[in-house]
Amino acid sequence: METRKHLAAEKNRQKTHNCAQAVACTYCDLCGLDPKVAEDIAGSFGLGMGNMEGTCGSLVGAGMILGLMTKDRDLARKRMKIIMDKFKARNGATQCRQIKGVDTGHVLRECPDCVADAAGFLEEVLTGDTRI
């Protein structure tokens, strides 16, 4: 698979898509999901789940695509754990609030970079390259 992570990051950087939408819409064609439907489904996950209280939206978008691609709950969970672990190792957190430094004033990573990371890790598990 040719990487699309930079396309996802650019959608977020240009503010045409929130972080969840950027990932979901970049890969929706792989699972036959209409781009508009992907955009609508992921629309409420910008700023992380619960408006910065929970998981980074880019991870949510990756999870949506992963579930549609695998069609196997247990396999999707195992692969999502790999994505989450890699993301946390690179970014220091998986929670939007922590990544954006809401409580500390120290931003761990900018949103487009988080989008590129989640997208890249999604690509790895979809192609079977699950090394950590």
N, C-alpha and C positions, 0 to 999 in steps of 0.2 A: 504494500500500500504506500503510495506516495504521500508524504506528510501534508496535512492540511492545518497543522497547529498554528501556522502563521496567519492563515486566512481567518481562523477563529479569533485570534488575538486582535487582528485588524478590525473585525466587526465590533469588538468591544472598544478598542481604542478610538474609533470614529464615532462611538456613541449611537450606532444604529441598532445595537443589540446589547441587552444586559449580559452578564457573564454566563448565566445558564442558557440563554437563547443563543449566544455566540457558539457554544459547543454543540448544543442540540441541533441547531440549524446547519452547521457546517457538515454534520455527519448524517443528517436525516435521510438522505437519499440511499444510504447503505442498507437501511431497513425498510424502505418503501414508505416513509412517513412524509406527508406533504409538508413543504417548508412553512406554510402559513399555520398549519396545525402545530408543528414543532414550536414555532414562535409563540403561539397562544398558550400552549401547555407550559412552556418554560417562563412565561411572562412574569409570573408572581415570585420567581426565585432570584431576582436580581437583589443585590445587597445581602445575599445569603438567606438561608431559611429564617423566617421570623424577623426580617428587617435587621440584619447584622447579628442576630442572637445565635444563629446556628451555622450549619455547614455552608461553606463557600458555594455560591451558585454554580460555579464552573464544575465543581464535583457533582452537583445535582444533575446538571446537563449531561455529564459523562455517564452517570448512572442510568439516566433515562435511555440513552442510546444503547448502553451495555445490556440492559434488560431486554430491549427490543431485538437486539442482535442475537443474544444467547438463547432466549426463550426457555431458560432453565434457571429457576430461582436459586438453587444451590450453587451452580456454576457462576451465576451473576454475582452472588454475594462474595464468593471466594475471589473473583477477579476484582470486584469493587474494593475489597480489603487491600489488595495489592496496590491499586490506584491510590487509595487513601494513605497507605503507608509511605509510598514514594512521594506523594504530594507533601505530607507532613515532614518527611526527611529533608526535602528541598526548601520548604517555605517556613518551617518552624511551627505550623499550626494548620488546622483544617477549618477552624471557625472564622468566619468573616470578621467578626469583631476583633479578634486577636490579630489577624493578618493586617487589618487596617489600623491597628494601634489605637483603637477608640479609648481604652482605659490607660494606656501607657504613653501615648503620644509618639510611639516608635512604630512606623509602618514597616512591616516585615517584607512585603512584596506588593507591587502595583497590580491592579486588576488585570490588565492585558497580559502580564507575565503569568499570573495565576491561570488565566484561560489557556495560554499556550502550554503550561505544565499539565493541566488536567487533560487537554486534548492529546498531547503527546503520550501521556501514560495510557489513555484510552486506546490510542493506536497500537501501543505495545501489547496490551492484553488481547486486542482483537486479532493481531497477527501472530500471537503465541510467544512473543518475546517478553517474558514476565520476570526477567532478572531484576533483582533489586540492587 
